[in-house]
């Protein structure tokens, strides 16, 4: 969900709150590096799997098929 907030600023603020010894100078260095390296790019932030879910490799292996076969089946059947 995008609400117009800057991701780098939000992330650095969370780090500051969790680690008071994290200095403004360190935050500025990290921010400058990320903006230099990633500025203008569109990035994807993957959601983490929920607790109790298995990685796709384990699901495929447990069903005796390859990951590529599993993905073909999912794409054809919509995950049903």
Buried (B, 14 or more C-beta within 10 A) or exposed (E): EEEEEEEBEEBBEEEBEEEEEBEEEBBEEBBEEBEEEEEEEEEEEEEEEEEEEEEEEEEBBEEEBEEEEBEEBEEEEEEE
